[in-house]
Amino acid sequence: MKLLFLVQRDVTSKWKKPMHNWNRILSQLTIIYDDRLKLDL
C-alpha cells in the first residue's frame, strides 16, 4: 500500500506541470466533441 501511495503521489505531481500545446489540443477536442465537452472558463 505504501508503494502504491508513493507512486500515485509521484505521478500526480507530474500532472501539475503545463501540458505542451494544450490550447491546440483543446481546440481540436472542442471541434470533435463539442456536444460532450463542457468547459467552465
Secondary structure, DSSP 8 states (H G I E B T S, - for coil): -HHHHHHHHHHHHHHTS--TTHHHHHHHHHHHSTTT-----
